[in-house]
Amino acid sequence: MTAKIDHFFQVSARGSTYAREIRGGFATFFTMAYILVLNPIILSSTTDKFGNRLSDVEVATVTALVAAVMTAIMGLGGNLPLAVAAGLGLNAIVAFQIAPLMSWPDAMGLIVIEGLLICVLVVTGLREAVMHAIPPSLKQAISVGIGVFIAFIGFIDAGFATRIPGEQGTVPVQLGLNGQLSGWPVLVFCIGVLLTISLMARRTRGAILVSIVVTTVLAIVVNEIATIDPRAWGLTVPAVPESVVAAPEFGLVGAFSLFGAFEQVGVITIVLLVFTLLLSDFFDTMGTVVGVSNEAGLLDEKGDVPNLGRVLLIDGAAAVAGGAASASSNTSYIESAAGVGEGARTGLASVVTGALFALALFLTPLATVVPAQAAAPALVAVGFLLMAQVRYIDWERYEVAIPAFLTIVVMPFTYSITNGIGAGFIAYVVIKTVLGKAREVHWLLWGTAALFLVYFAIDPVEQLFGVK
């Protein structure tokens, strides 16, 4: 049996050992286990168009379920030390951009469609066309913009920044309440941010997960000894759970509507929303797969990733599975590099990580005790990690720098990821045309920019044709 496992995963052939693979699987799990807490908080923090809110316990269950299954499949089918889970940034698009326009099942149906499109792109080879259509500067800017957007959400959710009603001032947000920080929950958040950035600066493995756990414990203690209005904590009041272990709740599995979104919003909006999801998912996956494989020394002499076709197909299937289970789109995690750092070189490490996610299915009550003030520091930290990609943008070339800038700032300023991408795409096409370089713009980008023009001008267009 041992020889068969070694042959199947090529453990010895890749210069690894069972101990390294197991250690790597554990390292990857503990580095990315924060998603078991963070995904429920992001998806449960907002309501859909009809005021419905997802259960954090059920979201925690499906988050662990899809991560367990798809990570194991990635290990068995792709034979790479890559773990799969709900994608950060992607879940923010679903929660704050898509769900407010339709029901949760409709939103998850769009995730399924996006995943199926990725699979089609992989099977037909069109991924190369998509890869070349979007300039690198805009790819990086999209990640940076999502990072700023997520960090902004973290500050708002924690109460560090609050909205100001129009009658009370000329600025939309302020520091704390009435321009100053006050209250124990905000103090907990501030301590959590300082702890998170300190652990990250020290390169502590599992820094985000450690911060969430420690800050949650602090919040529980503070809530016990201080007199605090429960409403100050927001949706989740920190308290010791009645039990740590519980049976998984699979109520969200299969709760999606494949074409329900078409009854809620226009076709153009749906096309842009799906394109936004596809863009973020597809390019994040490509960067992660290449980066982790390179770190593991698995690229061939041409710089190609082994089993790339299967890996990308499994990743697309993970998006489908995430939507079908209402866990949001699942994708490969760059945190897999932690396992590579421990010596993992094969898919056996992913099978170990998948098994640990399966075990986490029975620990979902823990997700219900984490207040926003303990999770928000993680959002700020993830924002930093995504924004770090700003260094890859060539700020000396205005033709790429200006569209990148607009992509980044429009996202948080309009509270919309789609708006940011649209602003960047349109600016890029216009600037290239003005400079006489229109032929450098891929036809796919021209078509997308045209769609975004209609998207932004939909109100006057509808009035012009008497739709309203």
BELNORRA-V880887 format. One record per residue. RES is the residue in one small letter. PHI is phi in radians with two decimals (NA if undefined). D_FIRST is the distance of its C-alpha to the first C-alpha in Angstrom with 1 decimal. Layout:
RES PHI D_FIRST
RES PHI D_FIRST
This chain:
m NA 0.0
t -1.06 3.8
a -1.14 5.4
k -1.15 5.1
i -1.10 6.3
d -1.08 8.6
h -1.21 9.9
f -1.11 10.5
f -1.59 12.4
q 1.02 13.7
v -1.07 13.5
s -1.18 14.6
a -1.06 16.8
r -1.68 18.7
g 1.26 19.3
s -1.97 17.5
t -2.40 15.2
y -1.07 13.1
a -1.09 16.3
r -1.14 18.5
e -1.13 16.6
i -1.16 16.8
r -1.08 20.3
g -1.14 21.3
g -1.08 20.2
f -1.16 22.4
a -1.06 25.2
t -1.11 25.4
f -1.07 25.5
f -1.22 28.3
t -1.34 30.1
m -1.97 30.4
a -1.12 30.4
y -1.02 34.2
i -1.13 33.9
l -1.15 33.2
v -1.71 36.7
l -1.27 38.4
n -1.09 37.6
p -1.05 39.1
i -1.16 42.1
i -1.19 42.8
l -1.27 42.4
s -1.63 44.2
s -1.47 47.0
t -2.41 48.9
t -1.89 50.1
d -1.45 50.0
k -1.01 53.3
f -1.77 53.9
g 1.45 53.4
n -1.49 50.0
r -2.11 47.6
l -1.29 43.8
s -1.29 42.4
d -1.14 40.7
v -1.16 38.4
e -1.18 37.4
v -1.16 37.0
a -1.06 34.8
t -1.10 32.6
v -1.24 32.2
t -1.08 31.8
a -1.18 28.7
l -1.08 27.5
v -1.16 27.8
a -1.07 26.5
a -1.11 23.3
v -1.18 22.7
m -1.28 23.8
t -1.17 22.2
a -1.12 18.7
i -1.13 19.8
m -1.07 21.0
g -1.17 17.7
l -1.31 15.8
g -1.59 18.8
g -1.70 20.5
n 0.86 17.8
l -2.22 20.6
p -1.34 21.0
l -1.99 23.7
a -1.77 24.5
v -2.20 26.8
a -2.82 29.5
a -1.00 33.1
g -1.39 35.1
l -1.22 38.0
g 1.66 41.1
l -1.16 39.9
n -1.19 40.2
a -1.19 43.6
i -1.07 44.7
v -1.13 43.7
a -1.27 45.4
f -1.80 48.5
q -1.99 49.2
i -1.61 47.9
a -0.98 48.0
p -1.09 51.7
l -1.69 52.5
m -2.78 50.8
s -1.45 48.7
w -1.06 45.2
p -1.04 43.7
d -1.12 45.7
a -1.11 44.4
m -1.20 40.8
g -1.11 41.5
l -1.14 42.6
i -1.10 39.2
v -1.09 37.5
i -1.08 40.0
e -1.05 39.3
g -1.13 35.6
l -1.12 36.2
l -1.12 38.5
i -1.08 36.0
c -1.08 33.6
v -1.12 36.5
l -1.04 37.4
v -1.20 33.9
v -1.13 33.7
t -1.51 37.3
g 1.47 37.2
l -1.24 40.1
r -1.04 38.4
e -1.14 40.0
a -1.12 43.4
v -1.15 42.8
m -1.03 41.6
h -1.51 44.9
a -1.29 47.1
i -1.72 47.0
p -1.11 48.3
p -0.93 46.1
s -1.06 48.9
l -1.28 48.8
k -1.05 45.0
q -1.17 45.2
a -1.11 48.3
i -1.10 46.6
s -1.11 43.9
v -1.10 46.7
g -1.07 48.9
i -1.09 46.1
g -1.07 45.7
v -1.11 49.4
f -1.09 49.4
i -1.12 46.6
a -1.08 48.2
f -1.05 51.5
i -1.05 50.0
g -1.06 48.6
f -1.12 52.1
i -1.21 53.7
d -1.07 51.2
a -1.42 51.7
g 1.49 55.5
f -1.19 55.9
a -2.23 57.6
t -2.33 59.4
r -1.32 61.1
i -1.97 64.9
p -1.04 67.0
g -0.96 69.2
e -1.29 72.4
q -1.72 71.5
g 3.13 70.9
t -1.76 70.4
v -1.88 66.8
p -1.35 63.8
v -2.31 61.8
q -2.52 62.8
l -1.32 61.3
g 0.96 60.5
l -1.80 63.3
n 1.03 66.8
g 1.44 65.7
q -2.56 64.2
l -1.38 61.1
s -2.69 61.4
g 1.74 59.5
w -1.10 56.5
p -1.02 53.9
v -1.16 54.9
l -1.09 54.8
v -1.04 51.2
f -1.06 50.3
c -1.06 52.1
i -1.11 50.2
g -1.08 46.9
v -1.13 47.8
l -1.09 48.8
l -1.13 45.6
t -1.09 43.4
i -1.18 45.1
s -1.19 45.2
l -1.14 41.4
m -1.16 40.9
a -1.12 43.4
r -1.48 41.5
r 1.03 38.2
t -1.25 36.7
r -1.20 33.2
g 1.28 33.3
a -0.97 37.1
i -1.17 37.8
l -1.13 35.6
v -1.03 37.2
s -1.10 40.6
i -1.07 40.2
v -1.12 39.1
v -1.12 41.8
t -1.19 44.5
t -1.14 43.6
v -1.05 44.0
l -1.05 47.3
a -1.11 48.5
i -1.09 47.8
v -1.11 49.8
v -1.07 52.6
n -1.15 52.8
e -1.35 53.2
i -1.70 55.9
a -1.92 57.9
t -1.58 60.0
i -2.29 58.5
d -1.16 59.2
p -0.91 55.9
r -1.17 56.7
a -1.19 56.6
w -1.41 52.8
g 1.64 52.6
l -1.25 50.1
t -2.10 48.0
v -1.62 49.6
p -1.17 47.4
a -2.75 46.9
v -1.14 44.4
p -1.18 42.2
e -1.13 42.6
s -2.64 38.8
v -1.62 35.8
v -1.81 33.3
a -2.67 34.2
a -1.21 32.8
p -1.08 32.2
e -1.95 35.2
f -1.72 34.2
g -1.06 37.8
l -1.53 37.7
v -1.13 34.8
g 1.45 36.5
a -1.52 39.8
f -2.40 40.8
s -2.12 43.5
l -1.14 42.8
f -2.12 46.4
g -1.11 48.3
a -1.09 49.0
f -1.17 51.3
e -1.50 53.6
q -1.79 54.0
v -2.33 54.5
g -1.26 55.6
v -1.09 53.5
i -1.07 54.2
t -1.07 53.0
i -1.11 49.8
v -1.03 49.2
l -1.21 49.8
l -1.14 47.6
v -1.12 44.6
f -1.11 45.4
t -1.07 45.3
l -1.09 41.9
l -1.08 40.5
l -1.07 42.1
s -1.11 40.7
d -1.14 37.2
f -1.11 36.9
f -1.35 38.1
d -1.08 36.5
t -1.12 33.1
m -1.03 34.0
g -1.11 35.1
t -1.16 32.0
v -1.07 29.5
v -1.16 31.3
g -1.10 32.0
v -1.19 28.6
s -1.12 27.1
n -1.15 29.9
e -1.10 29.4
a -1.48 25.7
g 1.23 27.0
l -1.79 25.2
l -1.23 28.4
d -1.42 28.9
e -1.11 32.1
k -1.62 34.0
g 1.42 33.0
d -1.60 30.9
v -1.50 27.9
p -1.13 24.7
n 1.02 24.1
l -1.02 27.4
g -1.02 28.3
r -1.16 25.2
v -1.07 25.5
l -1.19 29.2
l -1.17 28.6
i -1.13 26.1
d -1.11 28.7
g -1.12 31.4
a -1.12 29.5
a -1.15 29.2
a -1.12 32.9
v -1.07 33.3
a -1.09 31.0
g -1.09 32.9
g -1.20 36.2
a -1.13 35.1
a -1.75 34.1
s 1.12 37.2
a -1.78 35.3
s 1.34 37.0
s -1.09 35.4
n -1.72 31.9
t -2.64 31.2
s -1.22 29.1
y -1.87 30.0
i -1.15 31.3
e -1.09 30.2
s -1.04 26.7
a -1.08 28.3
a -1.13 28.0
g -1.17 24.2
v -1.07 24.7
g -1.10 27.1
e -1.57 24.5
g 1.91 22.3
a -1.14 20.2
r -2.38 19.8
t -2.35 17.2
g -1.23 16.7
l -1.05 14.1
a -1.08 17.3
s -1.18 18.8
v -1.10 16.2
v -1.12 17.0
t -1.07 20.7
g -1.07 20.5
a -1.12 19.1
l -1.20 22.1
f -1.14 24.5
a -1.11 23.3
l -1.10 24.1
a -1.17 27.5
l -0.97 28.4
f -1.66 29.6
l -2.01 31.7
t -1.07 34.1
p -1.02 37.3
l -1.12 37.1
a -1.23 38.0
t -1.51 41.3
v -1.84 42.8
v -1.55 42.8
p -1.33 46.3
a -1.03 47.2
q -1.19 48.5
a -1.61 45.1
a -1.57 43.3
a -1.03 46.0
p -1.00 45.5
a -1.17 42.0
l -1.11 43.8
v -1.11 46.1
a -1.14 43.3
v -1.11 41.4
g -1.03 44.8
f -1.11 45.1
l -1.07 41.7
l -1.25 42.6
m -1.22 46.1
a -1.05 44.9
q -1.26 44.3
v -1.07 48.1
r -1.19 48.1
y -1.52 46.8
i -1.51 49.9
d -1.44 52.8
w -1.31 55.7
e -1.40 58.1
r -1.73 57.9
y -1.06 59.7
e -1.13 58.6
v -1.90 55.0
a -1.25 55.8
i -1.15 58.2
p -1.04 55.9
a -1.12 53.1
f -1.04 55.5
l -1.12 56.5
t -1.02 53.0
i -1.20 52.2
v -1.42 55.4
v -1.18 56.0
m -0.99 52.7
p -1.25 53.7
f -1.20 57.4
t -1.89 57.1
y 0.98 54.1
s -2.65 52.4
i -1.22 49.5
t -1.05 50.6
n -1.05 54.2
g -1.12 53.0
i -1.11 51.0
g -1.09 54.0
a -1.08 56.4
g -1.17 54.4
f -1.11 53.9
i -1.11 57.6
a -1.07 58.8
y -1.11 56.6
v -1.12 58.0
v -1.12 61.5
i -1.12 61.5
k -1.06 60.0
t -1.16 62.7
v -1.06 65.5
l -1.46 64.4
g 1.32 64.5
k -2.05 60.7
a -1.04 60.1
r -1.19 58.3
e -1.36 55.5
v -1.50 54.6
h -1.12 51.8
w -1.03 53.0
l -1.15 50.3
l -1.25 51.7
w -1.04 55.2
g -1.09 54.2
t -1.17 52.5
a -1.07 55.5
a -1.11 57.7
l -1.09 55.7
f -1.15 56.0
l -1.06 59.8
v -1.14 60.1
y -1.05 58.0
f -1.25 60.3
a -1.78 63.4
i -1.08 62.5
d -1.15 65.4
p -1.10 68.2
v -1.13 66.7
e -1.14 66.6
q -1.19 70.2
l -1.08 71.3
f -1.69 70.1
g 1.22 71.3
v -1.25 68.0
k -1.58 69.0
